[in-house]
Amino acid sequence: MRKLFTSLVLVAACITSQAVIAGPQVEFKTTLGNFVVELDDVKAPKTTANFLNYVKSGFYNGTIFHRVIDGFMIQGGGFTPDLNQKSTNAPVVSEAQNGLRNNRYTIAMARTSDPDSATSQFFINVNDNAALDFPNAMGNGYTVFGKVISGTQTIDAIRKVPTMVAPAPRMGRMADVPSKTVTIESATLLK
């Protein structure tokens, strides 16, 4: 009986500790449905803080998923529906060495070839993308900072939208742009 009681106490402690370490959650409402991401502010504290600054300021509201590659990822958080890039804050230092992997339904920061160039744009992996993990072929990687915890059907709907090459007023032509605009109507911090 004592062993059973001790086991129950340990199970309860584990469940409680899991609830305590759950990170901030952000709900995205899009024109194709909603999804929620849980952020890992322990393994990616700078990236999470950067992302939450954009969320809290309303930066993502009205932006689009501007790059969709089925079998790879969906990218958003930087362009308006008319494909103009929004001004951003200073870049955040890469935290790609945090041990988190670019697995299906994880959220990571988009960047240029400079590992420390991520600003507002993020992507959600729609496949396991080990080539993006640290260290990749170029010696760096892409910072994963959370995962989708509900609404994966929305992610799947976005990844299936047909794409096209579209003109962008300031950057020339852009490839992999959804032919049907997928707008982030709001991004809201839940907890």
N, C-alpha and C positions, 0 to 999 in steps of 0.2 A: 504494500500500500504506500509506503514511504517513497519507493522508487517511482511509482506512478505519479504521486503528487509532485515530486522533484521534476519529473519529465514534463508535466503540465506547466509548471512554473517556467521552465526553460523555453518551452514553446511559446508561451505568452510573452516572455521577455524578447524573444526573437521577432515576433510579430510587432510588438511595440517599437523595437529599435528600427525595424524596416519602415514603419510609418514615420518615425522621427527623421530618418535620413532621406526621405523623399524630397526631391528638389522642387523648385518653383515650377508651376504649370502655366502654360499659355494656351488659350483657345484661339484658333484661327477660324473666322467665318469667311467662307469664300462663296463665289457664285456657283460652285459645284458641290457645296456641302461644308461641313465643319470637321475639324480635327483638333486634338489636344496634344501638345508636346510637354514632356517632363524634362527639365534641364538638370544637368549634373554640375551643380555649383561647387562641388568638392574637387572633382578632377579637372574641371575647366572653369575656374572662378573668374578669370579676366574675360573670357569669351562670353560667359553667362551674363556678367555685369554689363558688358557692351550690348549684348542682344536685348537685355531688359531695359536699358536706356532707350533704345529705339522703340520698344513696345510701349513703354510708359509715356513717351512723347507723342504717340500716335503716328509715328513715321510710316509704319507699314500699312496703315489704313489707306485704301485706294491704290496700292501698288499691285503689280500683277506677277503671275508666274510667267516669266519671259523666255524661259528655256526649258524645254521638255524633251527628254530622250528616253523613250520607253525601254526598259531593260537596264537603265543606268540611273537616272536621277531626274528630279524636277527642281528648278531653281527659281527663286523669287527674291523680293525684298529690296529692289533697287530702281525699278522703272515704273513710270506712269503708263496708263493704257495707250498713250500716243507714242510710247517707246522713248521718252525723254528720261535720262538718268537723273535721279534726285541727288542733291548735294548731301554729303555724309560727314560724320565726325571723323576724327583722326583714326588711322588703322589700329588694330589690336595685335599684340604680339601672339604668334602662333603657340598653341598648346597641344599640338599634334602628338607630342610624346607622352600624353596622359594615359595611354593604355586602352582607350576606347577605340573601337573598330568601326569602320564604315560599313556596317551591316544593314540589311534591309530595314527600312523604317527608322533609321537614325537620322538626326539632323546635324549638319556640319556647316562650317563657314566656307563660302566661296571666296576666292582670292585670285590674284594674278600669279605670275611665276615667282614673285617674291613671297616667301612663306609668311612674312609679317605684314601683309597688305590687306587683310580682311577688314571690311567695314560693316556694311549693313546686309549685304546679300548672303543668303543661306541656301542650302540645298537639302533635299530629303532623298536619301538613297532608296531606290525602288528595287534594288538587288544587293547582294553582298558584293561590295566593291573593294576587295583586298588591295588592289593596286593603288588605292588612295590612302591606305594606312601608313603610319610612320614605322620604319623608314621605307619609303617607296623607291623607285628606280632613281629618282633625283636626290635621294637622301633626306627628303622631308616628308610631308604628308598633309592631309587636310584635317583640321581640328573638328572632331566629333564632340558635341556638347549636350546631347540629349537624345530622346527617342519619342516616337509617336506612341501614345498610350491609349488613344481612342480615335476612331475615325479613319482607320486605314482604308476603308472603302472610298473615302474622298481622295486620298492619295492615289489609289488605283484608278479612279475616274479621271484625275488630272493627267496621269501618265499615258492614258489612252487617247487623249485629245490629239487629232491630226495636227501636224506642224507644217510650217512653210518657211521660206526665206522672205524676210520682210525688210523694207527700207527703214532705217533709223536716222532721223534728221542729223544727229551729231556724230554718229559713229560709223556711217556707211551701212552696208547690209548686215542683217543679223540672221543667223540660221537657227533652226529648231524652235521657232516662235510658234506658239499655239495659234492655229487658224481661227479658233474661237477664244476670245479673251477670257482668261480666268483671273478674276480680280479678288484680292484679299480685301474684303469689306471691312474687317476689323481684326486686330490682334489684341487680346485682353489678358492681363495677368490675373489668374484665378486664385493663386495662393503663393 
